[in-house]
Amino acid sequence: MRKLGILTLILTIIILSYFTYVTAEKAFQSDFKMPQNSTLNDEQSRLVLITQELETPFWNQVSKGALEQAEKDGASIEVWGSYGNNQEDFLKKIEIAIHSKVDGIIVQGLDTEEFKDLTKFKAAFYGIPIITVANDVPVDESLRKTYVGSDQTSAGKMIANQLLADMGSTGKVIILGDSEQEYYQEQRLDGIMKVLKANSDIQILYGETADTKEHIISTTQDLMNQLPDVDAFIAVNAIHAGTMIQEISKRSQVEPYHIYSFDDGPESLSLLNEGKLDGMIEQSPEKMGELSVHLIMKWLRDESGPLNMDGYLTDIRIGKATDE
């Protein structure tokens, strides 16, 4: 019995050795392929465009330009965003994009510490390039690669010069600013003030408001109470323009007033077409989308060297209520 047991054990070892050899041989045959990480069309770069203001005329144009350019450049791009300036949701989407290890992020700049921490530390840690579009943030605080959009200081000067051309060099002007003023708004306001303060016969009353409708209404009321014979209004943040105009119209007809803003608010174009805005800075949002994708792809392909940290400026012009 003992000899039979030893013989059975030897036979079992021989059989197991044989199957081990056969399995190993198959594994190392030349046509065997190790599993590969699944990437979208292998070499296709994955980009994300992230905005706070989905489904607005301005940002729809930015998205259109970005999507068309991504197709030309052979990249994959998704448009993410939030509605109604939901900053918490906006920042969360940036964080998700970073942890997803996308190849590049094109994002509406937000001048907050949370945004800057995401771009300066988390995105940098993963080596993900960031390009700000339409709204910039200071480069030294964000480490963004570059900015694509309007020269906001020049836009402020342009709108102030148009006001003077329409109203004349004498008058009283209310400027409505944002209590949480971002970098691009600071630049706009700087341009406006440089032009208006150069005219000694222009009286300026500046006030700031939060973004809620109630605050915009109460601030507009307060400013008009302080300056009842006002001649003109400028809304630095285009999101405020519609509510500001509604409050003005409760006191009198809006026609006697000269009212100006910018084209990146959800109501901007309709307000201009209805004649409620006398003038509006028109930017080049579709070009912003195109150029931001083109530049980030050049950087990813190492075709251009360092990008210009001062930014790439797109065209601006004055749109008038009388324009066809």
Backbone hydrogen bonds in HBPLUS format (Angstrom, degrees):
<---DONOR---> <-ACCEPTOR-->    atom                        ^
c    i                          cat <-CA-CA->   ^        H-A-AA   ^      H-
h    n   atom  resd res      DA  || num        DHA   H-A  angle D-A-AA Bond
n    s   type  num  typ     dist DA aas  dist angle  dist       angle   num
A0005-GLY N   A0001-MET O   2.99 MM   4  6.27 150.4  2.08 148.1 155.4     1
A0006-ILE N   A0002-ARG O   3.06 MM   4  6.35 158.1  2.11 149.5 154.9     2
A0007-LEU N   A0003-LYS O   2.97 MM   4  6.13 158.0  2.02 145.1 151.3     3
A0008-THR N   A0004-LEU O   2.97 MM   4  6.15 153.1  2.04 142.2 149.4     4
A0009-LEU N   A0005-GLY O   2.99 MM   4  6.21 156.2  2.05 146.1 152.2     5
A0010-ILE N   A0006-ILE O   2.98 MM   4  6.24 160.6  2.02 151.1 155.9     6
A0011-LEU N   A0007-LEU O   2.98 MM   4  6.15 160.3  2.02 146.9 152.4     7
A0012-THR N   A0008-THR O   2.94 MM   4  6.15 153.6  2.01 145.9 153.2     8
A0013-ILE N   A0009-LEU O   3.00 MM   4  6.31 156.2  2.06 148.9 154.8     9
A0014-ILE N   A0010-ILE O   3.00 MM   4  6.28 157.3  2.05 150.0 156.0    10
A0015-ILE N   A0011-LEU O   3.02 MM   4  6.28 161.0  2.05 150.0 154.6    11
A0016-LEU N   A0012-THR O   2.98 MM   4  6.19 165.7  2.00 152.1 156.0    12
A0017-SER N   A0013-ILE O   2.91 MM   4  6.03 157.3  1.96 147.4 154.0    13
A0018-TYR N   A0014-ILE O   3.02 MM   4  6.21 149.9  2.12 143.7 151.6    14
A0019-PHE N   A0015-ILE O   3.12 MM   4  6.47 164.1  2.14 153.8 156.4    15
A0020-THR N   A0016-LEU O   2.96 MM   4  6.14 153.6  2.03 147.4 155.3    16
A0021-TYR N   A0017-SER O   2.97 MM   4  6.16 155.6  2.03 145.7 151.6    17
A0022-VAL N   A0018-TYR O   2.98 MM   4  6.32 161.2  2.02 153.0 157.7    18
A0023-THR N   A0019-PHE O   3.01 MM   4  6.14 163.9  2.03 147.8 151.8    19
A0024-ALA N   A0020-THR O   2.99 MM   4  6.16 160.8  2.03 147.8 153.2    20
A0025-GLU N   A0021-TYR O   2.93 MM   4  6.12 155.3  2.00 149.4 156.3    21
A0026-LYS N   A0022-VAL O   3.13 MM   4  6.40 156.0  2.19 147.7 153.0    22
A0027-ALA N   A0023-THR O   3.06 MM   4  6.29 153.6  2.13 145.4 153.0    23
A0028-PHE N   A0024-ALA O   3.18 MM   4  6.40 141.9  2.33 145.4 153.7    24
A0029-GLN N   A0026-LYS O   3.32 MM   3  5.33 169.9  2.33 105.7 107.2    25
A0032-PHE N   A0029-GLN O   3.23 MM   3  5.73 166.1  2.25 120.3 121.9    26
A0042-ASP N   A0039-THR O   3.31 MM   3  4.89 155.7  2.37 111.5 104.8    27
A0043-GLU N   A0041-ASN O   2.64 MM   2  5.91 108.0  2.15 122.8 108.9    28
A0076-SER N   A0045-SER O   2.79 MM  31  5.99 176.0  1.79 175.6 177.0    29
A0103-ASP N   A0046-ARG O   2.80 MM  57  5.24 139.5  1.96 142.7 155.8    30
A0047-LEU N   A0076-SER O   2.68 MM  29  5.97 169.2  1.70 164.0 168.0    31
A0078-GLU N   A0047-LEU O   3.11 MM  31  6.55 147.6  2.21 137.6 144.1    32
A0048-VAL N   A0104-GLY O   3.16 MM  56  6.63 141.8  2.31 147.2 158.4    33
A0106-ILE N   A0048-VAL O   2.86 MM  58  6.14 173.4  1.86 165.4 167.6    34
A0049-LEU N   A0078-GLU O   2.85 MM  29  6.21 165.1  1.87 162.6 167.2    35
A0080-TRP N   A0049-LEU O   2.78 MM  31  6.08 162.8  1.80 163.5 169.6    36
A0050-ILE N   A0106-ILE O   2.88 MM  56  6.39 154.9  1.94 156.1 164.4    37
A0108-GLN N   A0050-ILE O   3.04 MM  58  6.47 156.4  2.09 166.8 174.0    38
A0051-THR N   A0080-TRP O   3.12 MM  29  6.58 150.8  2.21 138.5 145.1    39
A0082-SER N   A0051-THR O   3.20 MM  31  6.76 138.0  2.39 141.2 153.2    40
A0054-LEU N   A0082-SER O   3.08 MM  28  5.90 175.8  2.09 160.7 161.8    41
A0060-ASN N   A0056-THR O   2.80 MM   4  5.82 147.4  1.91 161.8 171.8    42
A0061-GLN N   A0057-PRO O   3.26 MM   4  6.41 147.2  2.38 138.6 145.4    43
A0061-GLN N   A0058-PHE O   3.15 MM   3  5.39 126.0  2.46  98.8 111.6    44
A0062-VAL N   A0058-PHE O   3.16 MM   4  6.60 150.2  2.25 142.3 150.9    45
A0063-SER N   A0059-TRP O   2.98 MM   4  6.09 163.5  2.01 142.7 146.9    46
A0064-LYS N   A0060-ASN O   2.92 MM   4  6.10 154.6  1.99 141.5 148.8    47
A0065-GLY N   A0061-GLN O   3.05 MM   4  6.27 167.3  2.07 151.6 153.5    48
A0066-ALA N   A0062-VAL O   3.03 MM   4  6.27 158.8  2.08 149.5 155.8    49
A0067-LEU N   A0063-SER O   2.87 MM   4  6.03 165.0  1.89 158.1 161.5    50
A0068-GLU N   A0064-LYS O   3.07 MM   4  6.21 164.7  2.09 151.0 155.2    51
A0069-GLN N   A0065-GLY O   3.06 MM   4  6.15 158.5  2.10 144.2 150.3    52
A0070-ALA N   A0066-ALA O   2.93 MM   4  6.04 154.9  1.99 147.1 154.2    53
A0071-GLU N   A0067-LEU O   3.17 MM   4  6.39 153.5  2.24 143.6 149.6    54
A0072-LYS N   A0068-GLU O   3.21 MM   4  6.51 154.1  2.28 142.0 148.7    55
A0073-ASP N   A0069-GLN O   2.90 MM   4  6.15 150.9  1.99 149.1 157.4    56
A0075-ALA N   A0070-ALA O   2.85 MM   5  4.90 167.7  1.87 149.1 148.9    57
A0074-GLY N   A0071-GLU O   3.35 MM   3  5.16 159.3  2.39  97.1 103.0    58
A0090-PHE N   A0086-ASN O   2.98 MM   4  6.17 157.9  2.03 151.6 158.8    59
A0091-LEU N   A0087-GLN O   2.88 MM   4  6.04 166.9  1.90 156.0 157.7    60
A0092-LYS N   A0088-GLU O   3.05 MM   4  6.19 151.1  2.14 141.1 149.4    61
A0093-LYS N   A0089-ASP O   3.05 MM   4  6.31 149.3  2.15 144.9 152.2    62
A0094-ILE N   A0090-PHE O   3.21 MM   4  6.60 148.8  2.31 144.0 152.2    63
A0095-GLU N   A0091-LEU O   3.05 MM   4  6.35 159.5  2.09 148.5 153.7    64
A0096-ILE N   A0092-LYS O   2.92 MM   4  6.20 154.7  1.99 147.9 155.0    65
A0097-ALA N   A0093-LYS O   2.99 MM   4  6.18 157.9  2.04 144.7 150.3    66
A0098-ILE N   A0094-ILE O   3.00 MM   4  6.30 153.0  2.07 148.6 155.9    67
A0099-HIS N   A0095-GLU O   2.98 MM   4  6.24 167.4  2.00 154.3 156.9    68
A0100-SER N   A0096-ILE O   2.88 MM   4  6.01 133.1  2.10 142.3 155.4    69
A0101-LYS N   A0098-ILE O   2.96 MM   3  5.18 154.6  2.03 106.1 114.2    70
A0105-ILE N   A0129-PRO O   3.03 MM  24  6.35 168.3  2.05 167.8 171.5    71
A0131-ILE N   A0105-ILE O   2.96 MM  26  6.42 157.3  2.01 158.1 164.9    72
A0107-VAL N   A0131-ILE O   2.90 MM  24  6.31 160.6  1.93 159.1 165.5    73
A0133-VAL N   A0107-VAL O   2.93 MM  26  5.82 147.9  2.03 131.8 137.5    74
A0109-GLY N   A0135-ASN O   2.88 MM  26  4.76 130.2  2.13 135.9 137.5    75
A0112-THR N   A0110-LEU O   2.87 MM   2  5.75 135.5  2.07 107.1  93.8    76
A0116-LYS N   A0112-THR O   3.09 MM   4  6.34 167.7  2.11 152.0 155.5    77
A0117-ASP N   A0113-GLU O   2.88 MM   4  6.05 151.7  1.96 147.9 155.2    78
A0118-LEU N   A0114-GLU O   3.16 MM   4  6.41 156.1  2.22 145.0 150.7    79
A0119-THR N   A0115-PHE O   3.07 MM   4  6.42 158.6  2.12 153.9 159.5    80
A0120-LYS N   A0116-LYS O   2.74 MM   4  5.64 160.6  1.78 149.1 155.8    81
A0121-PHE N   A0117-ASP O   3.01 MM   4  5.54 156.3  2.07 135.6 141.6    82
A0123-ALA N   A0118-LEU O   2.85 MM   5  6.11 161.7  1.89 165.2 171.3    83
A0125-PHE N   A0121-PHE O   2.85 MM   4  5.89 147.6  1.96 143.2 151.9    84
A0126-TYR N   A0122-LYS O   3.29 MM   4  6.61 150.8  2.38 146.3 152.1    85
A0128-ILE N   A0123-ALA O   2.93 MM   5  5.16 164.9  1.95 150.9 148.5    86
A0127-GLY N   A0124-ALA O   3.04 MM   3  4.80 149.2  2.14  95.6 105.1    87
A0145-LYS N   A0130-ILE O   2.70 MM  15  5.67 155.5  1.76 160.5 168.7    88
A0132-THR N   A0146-THR O   3.13 MM  14  6.56 152.8  2.20 159.3 159.0    89
A0148-VAL N   A0132-THR O   2.92 MM  16  6.37 152.3  2.00 154.1 163.1    90
A0135-ASN N   A0133-VAL O   2.74 MM   2  5.58 144.9  1.86 103.8  93.8    91
A0134-ALA N   A0148-VAL O   2.93 MM  14  6.30 157.8  1.98 153.6 157.2    92
A0141-GLU N   A0138-PRO O   3.14 MM   3  5.50 144.3  2.27 106.3 116.5    93
A0142-SER N   A0139-VAL O   3.24 MM   3  5.21 148.3  2.35  98.4 107.5    94
A0143-LEU N   A0139-VAL O   2.79 MM   4  5.22 158.5  1.84 150.2 152.3    95
A0312-TYR N   A0147-TYR O   2.74 MM 165  6.13 156.2  1.80 160.1 166.5    96
A0149-GLY N   A0312-TYR O   3.17 MM 163  6.60 157.2  2.23 151.5 157.7    97
A0314-THR N   A0149-GLY O   2.91 MM 165  5.27 149.6  2.01 118.5 126.1    98
A0155-ALA N   A0151-ASP O   2.97 MM   4  6.27 147.7  2.08 146.1 156.4    99
A0156-GLY N   A0152-GLN O   2.99 MM   4  6.22 152.5  2.07 142.7 148.6   100
A0157-LYS N   A0153-THR O   3.05 MM   4  6.39 157.5  2.10 147.6 153.5   101
A0158-MET N   A0154-SER O   2.85 MM   4  6.04 155.6  1.91 147.5 154.5   102
A0159-ILE N   A0155-ALA O   3.03 MM   4  6.26 159.9  2.07 150.7 154.6   103
A0160-ALA N   A0156-GLY O   3.10 MM   4  6.28 156.5  2.16 146.4 152.9   104
A0161-ASN N   A0157-LYS O   2.92 MM   4  6.11 157.8  1.97 150.8 156.8   105
A0162-GLN N   A0158-MET O   3.02 MM   4  6.23 148.6  2.12 142.6 151.1   106
A0163-LEU N   A0159-ILE O   3.04 MM   4  6.27 152.4  2.12 141.1 148.3   107
A0164-LEU N   A0160-ALA O   3.07 MM   4  6.38 159.5  2.11 148.5 153.1   108
A0165-ALA N   A0161-ASN O   2.95 MM   4  6.17 149.8  2.05 141.7 150.3   109
A0166-ASP N   A0162-GLN O   2.97 MM   4  6.20 147.1  2.08 147.1 155.3   110
A0167-MET N   A0163-LEU O   2.77 MM   4  5.86 166.7  1.78 159.3 163.4   111
A0168-GLY N   A0164-LEU O   2.76 MM   4  4.85 145.1  1.88 125.1 136.3   112
A0171-GLY N   A0201-ASP O   3.29 MM  30  6.73 161.2  2.33 144.1 142.8   113
A0203-GLN N   A0171-GLY O   2.91 MM  32  6.34 163.5  1.94 158.3 162.9   114
A0231-ASP N   A0172-LYS O   2.83 MM  59  5.22 161.9  1.86 137.2 143.1   115
A0232-ALA N   A0172-LYS O   3.11 MM  60  6.49 145.3  2.23 155.0 160.2   116
A0173-VAL N   A0203-GLN O   2.79 MM  30  6.15 166.0  1.81 169.5 174.2   117
A0205-LEU N   A0173-VAL O   2.86 MM  32  6.24 156.3  1.91 164.0 167.8   118
A0174-ILE N   A0232-ALA O   2.87 MM  58  6.26 166.4  1.89 155.0 155.5   119
A0234-ILE N   A0174-ILE O   2.96 MM  60  6.49 142.7  2.11 154.8 163.9   120
A0175-ILE N   A0205-LEU O   2.92 MM  30  6.24 161.0  1.95 151.4 155.7   121
A0207-GLY N   A0175-ILE O   3.04 MM  32  6.42 161.5  2.07 170.8 173.9   122
A0176-LEU N   A0234-ILE O   2.85 MM  58  6.18 166.0  1.87 165.6 170.5   123
A0236-VAL N   A0176-LEU O   3.03 MM  60  6.13 163.4  2.06 158.5 163.8   124
A0177-GLY N   A0207-GLY O   2.73 MM  30  5.94 177.3  1.73 164.7 165.3   125
A0209-THR N   A0177-GLY O   3.05 MM  32  6.35 145.0  2.17 132.5 138.1   126
A0179-SER N   A0209-THR O   2.86 MM  30  5.04 166.3  1.88 128.0 127.5   127
A0185-GLN N   A0182-GLU O   3.03 MM   3  5.28 123.1  2.36 102.9 117.7   128
A0186-GLU N   A0182-GLU O   2.91 MM   4  6.25 151.7  1.99 155.0 164.3   129
A0187-GLN N   A0183-TYR O   3.04 MM   4  6.36 152.5  2.12 147.5 154.7   130
A0188-ARG N   A0184-TYR O   3.04 MM   4  6.31 156.0  2.10 139.7 145.9   131
A0189-LEU N   A0185-GLN O   2.90 MM   4  6.07 170.5  1.91 153.2 155.7   132
A0190-ASP N   A0186-GLU O   2.92 MM   4  6.05 151.9  2.00 143.4 151.4   133
A0191-GLY N   A0187-GLN O   3.09 MM   4  6.37 158.9  2.14 149.5 153.7   134
A0192-ILE N   A0188-ARG O   2.97 MM   4  6.30 161.9  2.00 154.8 160.0   135
A0193-MET N   A0189-LEU O   2.93 MM   4  6.05 172.3  1.93 155.0 156.9   136
A0194-LYS N   A0190-ASP O   3.06 MM   4  6.16 155.9  2.12 145.8 152.2   137
A0195-VAL N   A0191-GLY O   3.40 MM   4  6.63 155.1  2.47 145.7 150.2   138
A0196-LEU N   A0192-ILE O   3.02 MM   4  6.26 177.8  2.02 161.7 162.1   139
A0197-LYS N   A0193-MET O   2.86 MM   4  5.58 162.7  1.89 146.0 151.8   140
A0198-ALA N   A0195-VAL O   3.28 MM   3  5.41 143.0  2.43  98.6 109.0   141
A0199-ASN N   A0196-LEU O   3.06 MM   3  5.55 163.0  2.08 113.0 118.3   142
A0202-ILE N   A0199-ASN O   3.15 MM   3  5.69 161.1  2.18 121.8 122.5   143
A0216-ILE N   A0212-THR O   3.04 MM   4  6.35 161.3  2.08 156.1 161.6   144
A0217-ILE N   A0213-LYS O   2.98 MM   4  6.15 162.9  2.00 152.9 157.2   145
A0218-SER N   A0214-GLU O   3.02 MM   4  6.20 168.7  2.03 148.0 151.2   146
A0219-THR N   A0215-HIS O   2.90 MM   4  5.96 159.2  1.94 149.3 155.1   147
A0220-THR N   A0216-ILE O   2.97 MM   4  6.05 160.7  2.01 145.9 151.5   148
A0221-GLN N   A0217-ILE O   2.94 MM   4  6.15 161.3  1.98 152.4 157.7   149
A0222-ASP N   A0218-SER O   2.98 MM   4  6.14 161.1  2.02 143.9 149.0   150
A0223-LEU N   A0219-THR O   2.94 MM   4  6.14 162.9  1.97 152.5 156.7   151
A0224-MET N   A0220-THR O   3.00 MM   4  6.17 158.6  2.05 149.5 155.2   152
A0225-ASN N   A0221-GLN O   2.92 MM   4  6.14 142.3  2.06 145.7 156.6   153
A0226-GLN N   A0222-ASP O   3.03 MM   4  6.30 147.4  2.14 144.0 152.5   154
A0227-LEU N   A0223-LEU O   2.96 MM   4  6.17 139.0  2.14 139.8 151.3   155
A0230-VAL N   A0227-LEU O   3.19 MM   3  5.56 130.2  2.45 128.3 124.2   156
A0258-HIS N   A0231-ASP O   3.06 MM  27  6.44 159.5  2.11 145.0 151.5   157
A0233-PHE N   A0258-HIS O   2.75 MM  25  6.24 153.5  1.82 158.0 164.9   158
A0260-TYR N   A0233-PHE O   2.95 MM  27  6.28 148.5  2.05 142.5 152.5   159
A0235-ALA N   A0260-TYR O   3.02 MM  25  6.48 161.5  2.06 160.0 162.5   160
A0240-HIS N   A0237-ASN O   2.95 MM   3  5.80 159.8  1.99 126.9 132.0   161
A0241-ALA N   A0238-ALA O   3.17 MM   3  5.31 150.3  2.26 104.9 113.3   162
A0244-MET N   A0240-HIS O   3.02 MM   4  6.08 161.5  2.06 160.1 166.1   163
A0245-ILE N   A0241-ALA O   2.91 MM   4  6.10 161.2  1.95 155.9 160.1   164
A0246-GLN N   A0242-GLY O   3.04 MM   4  6.29 153.3  2.11 145.1 152.7   165
A0247-GLU N   A0243-THR O   3.09 MM   4  6.34 155.1  2.15 147.6 153.2   166
A0248-ILE N   A0244-MET O   3.01 MM   4  6.33 154.8  2.07 147.5 154.9   167
A0249-SER N   A0245-ILE O   2.95 MM   4  6.14 158.8  1.99 150.9 156.0   168
A0250-LYS N   A0247-GLU O   3.20 MM   3  5.27 143.5  2.34  98.5 108.8   169
A0251-ARG N   A0248-ILE O   3.08 MM   3  5.65 150.9  2.17 113.2 121.2   170
A0252-SER N   A0248-ILE O   3.28 MM   4  6.62 156.9  2.34 150.9 157.6   171
A0257-TYR N   A0254-VAL O   3.04 MM   3  5.64 143.6  2.18 117.3 127.4   172
A0278-ASP N   A0259-ILE O   2.79 MM  19  5.37 149.2  1.88 144.1 154.6   173
A0261-SER N   A0279-GLY O   3.33 MM  18  6.87 147.1  2.45 142.9 151.7   174
A0281-ILE N   A0261-SER O   3.08 MM  20  6.63 154.0  2.14 143.2 147.6   175
A0263-ASP N   A0281-ILE O   3.10 MM  18  5.89 129.6  2.36 162.1 160.1   176
A0268-SER N   A0265-GLY O   3.29 MM   3  5.13 156.5  2.35 101.5 108.4   177
A0271-LEU N   A0267-GLU O   2.93 MM   4  6.04 159.7  1.97 164.6 171.3   178
A0272-LEU N   A0268-SER O   3.04 MM   4  6.31 152.2  2.12 150.0 157.3   179
A0273-ASN N   A0269-LEU O   2.93 MM   4  6.17 165.1  1.95 152.6 156.7   180
A0274-GLU N   A0270-SER O   2.94 MM   4  6.03 142.6  2.09 142.4 151.8   181
A0276-LYS N   A0271-LEU O   2.89 MM   5  5.16 136.8  2.08 165.8 166.4   182
A0277-LEU N   A0271-LEU O   3.18 MM   6  5.62 142.7  2.33 121.4 118.3   183
A0275-GLY N   A0272-LEU O   3.00 MM   3  5.12 156.6  2.06 105.4 112.6   184
A0321-ALA N   A0278-ASP O   3.23 MM  43  5.17 153.2  2.31 129.0 126.6   185
A0280-MET N   A0319-GLY O   2.87 MM  39  5.13 144.1  2.00 147.2 156.8   186
A0319-GLY N   A0280-MET O   2.75 MM  39  5.13 173.4  1.75 160.5 162.7   187
A0282-GLU N   A0317-ARG O   2.75 MM  35  5.28 170.0  1.76 164.2 166.1   188
A0317-ARG N   A0282-GLU O   2.95 MM  35  5.28 144.4  2.08 144.1 154.7   189
A0288-MET N   A0284-SER O   3.00 MM   4  6.30 147.8  2.11 149.4 159.6   190
A0289-GLY N   A0285-PRO O   3.08 MM   4  6.42 156.5  2.13 151.0 155.2   191
A0290-GLU N   A0286-GLU O   3.05 MM   4  6.36 164.9  2.07 151.6 155.4   192
A0291-LEU N   A0287-LYS O   2.87 MM   4  5.95 176.1  1.88 156.6 157.7   193
A0292-SER N   A0288-MET O   2.99 MM   4  5.99 159.4  2.03 147.0 152.7   194
A0293-VAL N   A0289-GLY O   3.30 MM   4  6.44 162.2  2.33 146.6 150.4   195
A0294-HIS N   A0290-GLU O   2.98 MM   4  6.21 165.8  2.00 154.1 158.8   196
A0295-LEU N   A0291-LEU O   2.89 MM   4  6.00 161.9  1.92 151.5 155.6   197
A0296-ILE N   A0292-SER O   3.07 MM   4  6.18 161.4  2.10 143.7 148.9   198
A0297-MET N   A0293-VAL O   2.98 MM   4  6.09 153.6  2.05 150.7 157.6   199
A0298-LYS N   A0294-HIS O   3.03 MM   4  6.25 153.1  2.11 142.6 150.1   200
A0299-TRP N   A0295-LEU O   2.97 MM   4  6.23 153.9  2.04 146.6 153.7   201
A0300-LEU N   A0296-ILE O   2.95 MM   4  6.13 157.6  2.00 141.6 147.7   202
A0301-ARG N   A0297-MET O   2.94 MM   4  6.08 149.2  2.04 146.1 153.9   203
A0303-GLU N   A0298-LYS O   2.86 MM   5  5.08 174.3  1.86 155.6 156.2   204
A0302-ASP N   A0299-TRP O   3.05 MM   3  4.91 155.1  2.12  99.7 107.2   205
A0311-GLY N   A0308-ASN O   3.05 MM   3  5.61 155.9  2.11 113.4 120.7   206
A0323-ASP N   A0320-LYS O   2.98 MM   3  5.26 160.0  2.02 109.3 115.9   207
